[in-house]
Amino acid sequence: MKNTQIITKHDPYAAFRVRGFGRLFIGGLLIHIGVTAQSVAIGWEIYSRTNSAMMLGLVGLTQALPMILLTLPAGYLADIYDRRRIMAIGLAGTTLTSIGLCCFSLAQGSIPLMFLLLFMDAAFHRLAGPAGSALVPQLVPAAALENAIKWRTSLFQVSSVVGPAIGGLIITWRTPAAYAFSALTTAIYIIMLFGLKVPEGQRSRPGRMVAQVLEGMRFVWHQKLILGTISLDMFAVLLGGADYLLPVFARDLLDSPWGMAPEQALGLLRAAPAAGSVLMAVWLAHRPPLQRAGRTMLLAVAAFGMVTIVFGFSRSFWLSMAMLFLTGLFDNISIVVRHTLVQLRTPNELRGRVSAVNSIFIGASNELGGFESGLAAHFLGPVMSVVSGGIGTLLVVATWSRLFPGLRRFERLSETDQ
């Protein structure tokens, strides 16, 4: 009886007992801090120079196009080549584009040039993305994978708290320094990657890229639970996100507390959702595997939509902060369910391509959601843009609960054979 209790006891730090996971965790923390700090600088510089919500939306569109065009080919490459090398090449590219953005900002270069650099930066991120997602289950055994994903989501959220705060502080001094800071973090991560030892997993053989990319898409289509989960998240992010409009709220709609500069207020607003995600991620990591995971995800996405509506109507800085905090808290639940489900139910030789499909569903919808928010703000105003997005999220949850009844009934994430 004693031995059985030891085996079944939940270990909240199981992933960190896997050699190499800590290195991957710290490296990912560094790079995401740099990326989010750079994102704050991009939004602030574009809005400061153009005074246009539409231009903020175009930032999202510019970053979405490489994701739509390049993520599936990147997933194919991640399944046939060394994933560490693919990541390193992509990160080297983002290092160079961040340096380019720094030089552009110093010279006050043209807005079209900045959009070209943003496009290239997103393209290199797309090359590295599927390989990075597929590397975790290759390194961590299935028994510890849910725990690893919980900690990785907390990693991204911790960095999404720290990164915008650092970005807000940096741009009150000099905006170009935020781009230089991002370049430094990606360069450090490249060095850390080559010290990582990853077990060799089964790879796909090089072949016709289009046919093999379609194989990943067919897998997702036939796995209705995966399809329902990632498409639910996709539409929730597409409709319900307000991130790209935060410079408008920080500068024009909310009163900064304590005489704080609008740039610093923007950093706090950008950090608030991540702070909520950190709290939820750490709590989930110390809990056993989720029960009634499907229903929990549906309720969390619905709650995300409701607090988004409240944020849109709020004119109080602290109420707005609280609502953004709650969006991150609820969003983290759906992230854990989606990532764990996708990785556990996908064979290793397909993980790069399926991760690519997942990235297109979620990542492109994030950037396209920014474009949708900017477009709606241009015609309806920023308040109605955010509020209508929250209402749309609630309608999506109601629709998906009927379209994918298996999602409502899905219980434990660890039950991978159903």
C-alpha positions as CSV (number, residue, x, y, z in Angstrom):
1,M,0.0,0.0,0.0
2,K,2.8,2.4,0.8
3,N,4.5,1.9,-2.5
4,T,1.2,2.4,-4.4
5,Q,0.8,5.7,-2.6
6,I,4.2,6.8,-3.6
7,I,3.6,6.0,-7.3
8,T,0.3,7.7,-7.5
9,K,1.2,10.8,-5.6
10,H,1.0,13.9,-7.7
11,D,4.4,15.5,-8.3
12,P,4.0,19.2,-9.3
13,Y,7.7,19.4,-10.4
14,A,7.9,16.2,-12.4
15,A,8.9,18.0,-15.6
16,F,11.9,19.6,-13.9
17,R,13.2,16.2,-13.0
18,V,13.7,15.5,-16.7
19,R,17.2,16.4,-17.7
20,G,17.3,19.4,-20.1
21,F,13.8,20.7,-19.4
22,G,15.1,23.4,-17.0
23,R,17.4,24.7,-19.7
24,L,14.6,24.8,-22.2
25,F,12.4,26.6,-19.6
26,I,14.9,29.3,-18.7
27,G,15.8,29.9,-22.4
28,G,12.1,30.2,-23.3
29,L,11.6,32.6,-20.4
30,L,14.4,34.9,-21.7
31,I,13.3,35.0,-25.3
32,H,9.6,35.6,-24.5
33,I,10.5,38.5,-22.1
34,G,12.4,40.1,-25.0
35,V,9.7,39.5,-27.6
36,T,6.9,40.9,-25.4
37,A,9.1,44.0,-24.5
38,Q,9.6,44.5,-28.2
39,S,5.9,44.1,-28.9
40,V,5.1,47.0,-26.4
41,A,7.6,49.2,-28.2
42,I,6.2,48.4,-31.7
43,G,2.6,49.2,-30.6
44,W,3.7,52.4,-28.9
45,E,5.9,53.6,-31.7
46,I,3.3,52.9,-34.4
47,Y,0.5,54.7,-32.5
48,S,2.6,57.6,-31.5
49,R,3.7,58.3,-35.0
50,T,0.4,57.7,-36.8
51,N,-2.4,58.3,-34.2
52,S,-4.3,55.6,-36.0
53,A,-6.0,52.5,-34.5
54,M,-6.2,51.2,-38.1
55,M,-2.4,51.1,-38.2
56,L,-2.3,49.1,-35.0
57,G,-4.6,46.6,-36.8
58,L,-2.3,46.5,-39.8
59,V,0.5,45.5,-37.4
60,G,-1.5,42.4,-36.6
61,L,-2.2,41.7,-40.3
62,T,1.5,42.1,-41.2
63,Q,2.4,39.6,-38.5
64,A,-0.4,37.2,-39.4
65,L,0.5,36.8,-43.1
66,P,3.8,34.9,-42.5
67,M,2.0,32.7,-40.0
68,I,-0.6,31.8,-42.6
69,L,1.9,31.3,-45.4
70,L,4.9,29.7,-43.6
71,T,3.7,27.8,-40.5
72,L,2.7,24.6,-42.3
73,P,6.0,24.4,-44.3
74,A,7.8,25.1,-41.0
75,G,6.0,22.2,-39.4
76,Y,7.1,19.9,-42.2
77,L,10.7,21.0,-41.7
78,A,10.4,20.3,-37.9
79,D,9.3,16.7,-38.6
80,I,12.2,15.8,-41.0
81,Y,15.2,17.8,-39.6
82,D,16.9,18.5,-36.2
83,R,14.4,20.6,-34.4
84,R,17.1,22.4,-32.4
85,R,18.8,23.6,-35.6
86,I,15.5,24.7,-37.1
87,M,14.8,26.8,-34.0
88,A,18.3,28.2,-34.0
89,I,18.0,29.4,-37.6
90,G,14.7,31.0,-36.9
91,L,16.0,32.7,-33.8
92,A,19.1,34.0,-35.6
93,G,16.7,35.6,-38.1
94,T,14.7,37.3,-35.4
95,T,17.9,38.6,-33.8
96,L,18.8,40.3,-37.0
97,T,15.3,41.8,-37.5
98,S,15.3,43.2,-34.0
99,I,18.6,44.8,-34.7
100,G,17.1,46.2,-37.9
101,L,14.1,47.6,-36.0
102,C,16.5,49.2,-33.5
103,C,18.3,51.0,-36.3
104,F,15.0,51.9,-38.0
105,S,13.7,53.5,-34.8
106,L,17.0,55.4,-34.2
107,A,16.8,56.9,-37.7
108,Q,13.0,57.5,-37.6
109,G,12.7,55.5,-40.8
110,S,9.6,55.2,-42.9
111,I,6.5,53.3,-41.6
112,P,6.5,51.0,-44.7
113,L,10.1,49.9,-43.8
114,M,9.0,49.1,-40.3
115,F,6.2,47.0,-41.6
116,L,8.6,45.1,-43.8
117,L,10.9,44.4,-40.8
118,L,7.8,43.2,-38.8
119,F,6.9,40.9,-41.7
120,M,10.4,39.4,-41.7
121,D,10.5,39.1,-37.9
122,A,7.2,37.2,-37.9
123,A,8.5,34.9,-40.7
124,F,11.5,33.9,-38.7
125,H,9.4,33.3,-35.6
126,R,7.1,31.0,-37.8
127,L,10.1,29.0,-38.8
128,A,11.1,28.4,-35.2
129,G,7.6,27.9,-33.7
130,P,6.5,24.4,-34.7
131,A,10.0,23.0,-33.9
132,G,9.9,24.5,-30.4
133,S,6.4,23.1,-29.7
134,A,7.3,19.7,-31.0
135,L,10.6,19.6,-29.0
136,V,8.9,19.4,-25.6
137,P,7.2,16.0,-25.9
138,Q,10.4,14.7,-27.5
139,L,12.3,15.7,-24.4
140,V,9.6,15.0,-21.7
141,P,8.0,11.5,-21.2
142,A,4.2,11.3,-21.6
143,A,3.7,10.8,-17.8
144,A,5.1,14.3,-17.2
145,L,3.9,16.1,-20.3
146,E,0.8,17.7,-18.9
147,N,3.0,19.0,-16.0
148,A,5.6,20.3,-18.4
149,I,2.9,22.1,-20.5
150,K,1.5,23.7,-17.3
151,W,4.9,25.0,-16.4
152,R,5.6,26.2,-19.9
153,T,2.4,28.1,-20.0
154,S,3.3,29.7,-16.7
155,L,6.7,30.5,-18.2
156,F,5.1,32.4,-21.1
157,Q,2.8,34.2,-18.7
158,V,5.5,35.1,-16.3
159,S,7.5,36.5,-19.2
160,S,4.3,38.3,-20.4
161,V,4.2,40.1,-17.0
162,V,7.8,40.9,-16.9
163,G,8.3,41.7,-20.6
164,P,5.7,44.4,-21.0
165,A,6.8,46.0,-17.6
166,I,10.4,46.1,-18.8
167,G,9.2,47.3,-22.3
168,G,7.2,50.1,-20.7
169,L,10.2,51.2,-18.6
170,I,12.6,51.0,-21.6
171,I,10.5,53.0,-24.0
172,T,10.1,55.8,-21.4
173,W,13.8,56.1,-21.8
174,R,14.5,55.2,-25.4
175,T,12.3,53.1,-27.7
176,P,15.1,51.6,-29.8
177,A,16.6,50.1,-26.7
178,A,13.6,47.7,-26.5
179,Y,14.5,46.2,-29.9
180,A,18.1,45.8,-28.9
181,F,17.0,44.1,-25.7
182,S,15.0,41.6,-27.7
183,A,17.9,40.9,-30.0
184,L,20.1,40.1,-26.9
185,T,17.6,37.6,-25.5
186,T,17.2,35.7,-28.7
187,A,21.0,35.5,-29.1
188,I,21.4,34.0,-25.6
189,Y,18.7,31.4,-26.3
190,I,20.5,30.2,-29.4
191,I,23.6,29.5,-27.3
192,M,21.5,27.6,-24.7
193,L,19.8,25.5,-27.4
194,F,23.1,24.0,-28.6
195,G,23.9,22.8,-25.0
196,L,20.6,20.8,-24.9
197,K,20.6,17.1,-25.4
198,V,17.4,15.7,-26.8
199,P,16.6,12.0,-27.3
200,E,16.3,11.0,-31.0
201,G,12.7,10.5,-31.9
202,Q,11.1,9.0,-35.0
203,R,11.2,11.4,-37.9
204,S,9.3,11.5,-41.1
205,R,11.3,10.9,-44.3
206,P,11.8,13.8,-46.6
207,G,9.3,13.7,-49.4
208,R,6.7,15.7,-51.2
209,M,6.2,18.7,-48.8
210,V,2.6,19.4,-49.9
211,A,1.5,15.8,-49.4
212,Q,3.1,15.6,-46.0
213,V,1.7,18.9,-44.9
214,L,-1.8,17.7,-45.9
215,E,-1.2,14.6,-43.8
216,G,-1.0,16.8,-40.7
217,M,-4.1,18.7,-41.7
218,R,-6.0,15.5,-42.3
219,F,-5.0,14.2,-38.9
220,V,-6.4,17.3,-37.2
221,W,-9.6,17.1,-39.2
222,H,-10.3,13.4,-38.3
223,Q,-9.4,14.0,-34.6
224,K,-12.7,15.9,-33.8
225,L,-11.7,16.5,-30.2
226,I,-8.5,18.3,-31.3
227,L,-10.4,20.1,-34.0
228,G,-13.0,21.4,-31.7
229,T,-10.5,22.5,-29.0
230,I,-8.2,24.5,-31.3
231,S,-11.0,26.0,-33.4
232,L,-12.8,27.1,-30.2
233,D,-9.7,28.9,-29.0
234,M,-9.1,30.3,-32.5
235,F,-12.5,32.1,-32.7
236,A,-12.3,33.2,-29.1
237,V,-8.9,34.8,-29.7
238,L,-10.0,36.2,-33.1
239,L,-13.0,37.9,-31.6
240,G,-12.2,38.6,-28.0
241,G,-8.7,39.9,-27.9
242,A,-8.1,43.6,-27.0
243,D,-4.3,43.6,-26.9
244,Y,-3.7,45.5,-30.1
245,L,-5.9,48.4,-28.9
246,L,-4.3,48.8,-25.5
247,P,-2.2,51.8,-26.7
248,V,-5.5,53.6,-27.5
249,F,-6.9,52.8,-24.0
250,A,-3.7,53.7,-22.2
251,R,-3.3,57.0,-24.0
252,D,-6.8,58.2,-24.8
253,L,-9.5,56.4,-22.7
254,L,-8.1,55.7,-19.2
255,D,-6.5,58.0,-16.7
256,S,-3.0,56.8,-15.7
257,P,-2.8,56.5,-11.9
258,W,-0.3,58.4,-9.8
259,G,0.7,60.7,-12.6
260,M,2.2,57.7,-14.4
261,A,3.4,58.2,-18.0
262,P,1.0,56.6,-20.6
263,E,3.9,54.4,-21.8
264,Q,4.2,52.9,-18.3
265,A,0.4,52.5,-18.0
266,L,0.5,50.6,-21.3
267,G,3.2,48.3,-19.9
268,L,1.0,47.6,-16.8
269,L,-2.1,46.9,-19.0
270,R,-0.1,44.6,-21.2
271,A,1.2,42.7,-18.2
272,A,-2.2,42.3,-16.5
273,P,-3.5,39.3,-18.5
274,A,-0.2,37.5,-18.1
275,A,-0.3,38.0,-14.3
276,G,-3.7,36.3,-14.3
277,S,-2.3,33.5,-16.4
278,V,0.7,33.1,-14.1
279,L,-1.6,32.7,-11.1
280,M,-3.8,30.1,-12.8
281,A,-0.8,28.2,-14.4
282,V,1.0,27.8,-11.0
283,W,-2.2,26.7,-9.3
284,L,-2.9,24.2,-12.1
285,A,0.7,22.9,-12.0
286,H,0.2,22.0,-8.3
287,R,-3.1,20.3,-9.0
288,P,-3.7,16.8,-10.3
289,P,-4.8,16.4,-13.9
290,L,-7.9,18.4,-14.8
291,Q,-11.3,16.6,-14.3
292,R,-14.1,17.4,-16.8
293,A,-11.5,19.2,-18.9
294,G,-13.8,19.8,-21.9
295,R,-16.6,21.5,-19.9
296,T,-14.1,23.4,-17.9
297,M,-12.6,24.8,-21.1
298,L,-16.0,25.9,-22.4
299,L,-16.8,27.7,-19.2
300,A,-13.4,29.4,-19.1
301,V,-13.7,30.7,-22.7
302,A,-17.2,32.0,-21.9
303,A,-15.9,33.8,-18.8
304,F,-13.1,35.3,-21.0
305,G,-15.8,36.8,-23.2
306,M,-17.7,38.2,-20.3
307,V,-14.8,40.0,-18.7
308,T,-13.7,41.3,-22.1
309,I,-17.1,43.1,-22.4
310,V,-16.6,44.7,-18.9
311,F,-13.2,45.8,-19.9
312,G,-14.5,47.5,-23.0
313,F,-17.0,49.6,-21.0
314,S,-14.7,50.4,-18.2
315,R,-13.2,53.9,-17.7
316,S,-11.5,53.1,-14.5
317,F,-7.8,52.1,-14.9
318,W,-7.9,49.7,-11.9
319,L,-11.2,48.0,-13.1
320,S,-9.7,47.7,-16.5
321,M,-6.6,46.1,-15.0
322,A,-8.7,43.7,-13.0
323,M,-10.7,42.6,-16.1
324,L,-7.5,42.1,-18.1
325,F,-6.1,40.1,-15.2
326,L,-9.2,37.8,-15.4
327,T,-8.9,37.4,-19.2
328,G,-5.4,35.9,-18.7
329,L,-6.6,33.7,-15.8
330,F,-9.4,32.2,-17.8
331,D,-7.4,32.0,-21.0
332,N,-4.7,29.9,-19.3
333,I,-7.2,27.1,-18.7
334,S,-8.0,26.7,-22.4
335,I,-4.3,26.9,-23.2
336,V,-3.4,24.0,-20.9
337,V,-6.3,21.9,-22.2
338,R,-5.5,22.6,-25.9
339,H,-1.7,22.1,-25.7
340,T,-1.9,19.0,-23.6
341,L,-4.5,17.4,-25.7
342,V,-2.8,18.1,-29.0
343,Q,0.6,16.8,-27.9
344,L,-0.6,13.7,-26.1
345,R,-2.8,12.6,-29.0
346,T,-0.3,13.2,-31.8
347,P,2.5,10.7,-32.8
348,N,6.0,12.2,-32.6
349,E,6.5,12.0,-36.4
350,L,3.5,14.2,-36.9
351,R,4.0,16.6,-34.0
352,G,5.7,19.3,-36.0
353,R,3.0,19.5,-38.6
354,V,0.1,19.2,-36.1
355,S,1.8,21.9,-34.0
356,A,2.0,24.0,-37.1
357,V,-1.8,23.6,-37.8
358,N,-2.4,24.4,-34.1
359,S,-0.2,27.5,-34.5
360,I,-2.1,28.7,-37.5
361,F,-5.4,28.3,-35.8
362,I,-4.3,30.1,-32.7
363,G,-1.4,32.3,-33.6
364,A,-2.8,33.7,-36.9
365,S,-6.1,34.3,-35.2
366,N,-4.3,36.4,-32.6
367,E,-2.7,38.6,-35.2
368,L,-5.8,38.6,-37.4
369,G,-7.8,39.4,-34.3
370,G,-5.6,42.5,-33.9
371,F,-6.4,43.5,-37.5
372,E,-10.1,42.8,-36.9
373,S,-9.9,44.9,-33.7
374,G,-8.2,47.8,-35.5
375,L,-10.7,47.7,-38.4
376,A,-13.7,47.6,-36.0
377,A,-12.2,50.4,-33.9
378,H,-11.7,52.5,-37.1
379,F,-15.4,52.3,-38.0
380,L,-17.1,51.6,-34.6
381,G,-14.7,53.1,-32.1
382,P,-12.4,51.2,-29.7
383,V,-15.1,50.6,-27.1
384,M,-17.6,48.9,-29.4
385,S,-14.7,47.0,-31.1
386,V,-13.8,45.3,-27.8
387,V,-17.4,44.8,-26.5
388,S,-18.7,43.3,-29.8
389,G,-15.7,40.9,-29.7
390,G,-16.6,39.7,-26.2
391,I,-20.2,39.1,-27.3
392,G,-19.0,37.2,-30.3
393,T,-16.9,35.0,-28.0
394,L,-20.0,34.0,-26.0
395,L,-21.8,33.1,-29.2
396,V,-18.9,31.0,-30.3
397,V,-18.9,29.0,-27.0
398,A,-22.7,28.4,-27.4
399,T,-22.2,27.2,-31.0
400,W,-19.2,25.0,-30.3
401,S,-20.9,23.2,-27.4
402,R,-23.4,21.9,-29.9
403,L,-21.1,21.3,-32.9
404,F,-18.7,19.3,-30.8
405,P,-20.6,17.4,-28.1
406,G,-17.6,15.3,-27.4
407,L,-15.8,18.4,-26.1
408,R,-18.5,18.8,-23.4
409,R,-18.2,15.2,-22.4
410,F,-14.4,15.0,-22.4
411,E,-13.1,14.2,-18.9
412,R,-9.4,13.7,-18.1
413,L,-6.5,15.0,-20.2
414,S,-4.5,11.9,-19.4
415,E,-7.0,9.6,-21.0
416,T,-5.5,9.6,-24.4
417,D,-7.0,6.4,-25.9
418,Q,-10.6,7.7,-26.2
